[in-house]
Amino acid sequence: MGSKTVWLPFVLALGCGATAFAANVIIIGVDGLSVDGVETANTPRLHALMDRAAWTLEARDVMPTLSSPNWASAINGAGPEQHGITSNGYIRRMVAFRPVCQSEDGKFPTIFWLLRQARPHSKIALFLDWGGFAKLLEEDVPDVARHVSGAANTTAAAIAYWRQNRPALMFIHLDNVDHAGHTHRHGWLSKQYYAAVEEADGYIGQVLDMVDALHARGSTYILVTSDHGGTAHGHGKNSLAEIQIPWILAGPGVTPGRIHYPVNIYDTALTVAWIFHLDPPSCWIGRPVLPAFSPALVAANASGARAPVDCAPDRQVTRAILTTPVTHAGQIN
């Protein structure tokens, strides 16, 4: 007898009855930024950030080492085996198989969805140098998900928005480094590639300067990471040059120094969730990078010493529903 597929509701207790950190998080995702790029190019702003950050140059992405599977993993808290995104879409369908759980719109739940469910009034913004990034998340969750052509313009638009709105969570995607890596006759390890890394370093510096100018360093987390490195003129295979990525986190309560602890790209979403005191969906497989934070902050988080969420009664959210495919025998498909 064949199995019959049914849908089992998974209830995630969230909302205004919970508590959350009074903090802002800015994630700067530099597409194609390799460990070699950080170490070899002239990157004074990244290294100044690392001086006050918890960091590793040995974080690992997922396979295949393509942009869509990896950025999906960064915002989904899980790998391709869970969220089902295995390509960039131009080789075959980007979503190769059904995710193990889905939010209301049928997508694997992202950190943006999780924050929206828990804190409906939070401002959430994405400024994307690569328009394909927007396909990885829920359409109606962000207040802004804007594709801006060029890393310089993307950075400028993100800074202008942050100055005006102070979003709780903002993701800035820069694509100039990856473009340089793919350029014919140049590629990764070329002078042109390192020049692009140096340009990205300047854009990161602009964001840091903006936060400092607004005296917001004491309440703002900055996370700089990548989706993959590269070899020759591409990426997508299984070399360490493609798999290892930088992961750099600065902010209040962060312990500066190298992280002597395995960090995976899907730990990014879990770490952001931990900062906001959000309980992740059970289908996320990552874990927050707690060694990045001071023991005092970790202890305070564990004890529930948190700032209350400002929620209007008419917008209170008490729970979110995820659906998980199961067979008639109750076993996950």
Secondary structure, DSSP 8 states (H G I E B T S, - for coil): -----EEEEEEEE-STTSB----EEEEEEETT--HHHHHHS--HHHHHHHHTEEEEEEEE--SS--HHHHHHHHHHTS-HHHH-B-S-SSSS-SB-S--SSB-TTSS---HHHHHHHH-TT--EEEEESSGGGGGGS-TTS-SEEEE-SSHHHHHHHHHHHHHHH--SEEEEEE-HHHHHHHSTT--TTSHHHHHHHHHHHHHHHHHHHHHHHTT-GGGEEEEEE-S---BTTB--S--HHHHEEEEEEESTTB--EE--S--BTTHHHHHHHHHTT----TT------GGGB-HHHHHHHHHT---B----GGG---EEEEEEEE-TTS-B-
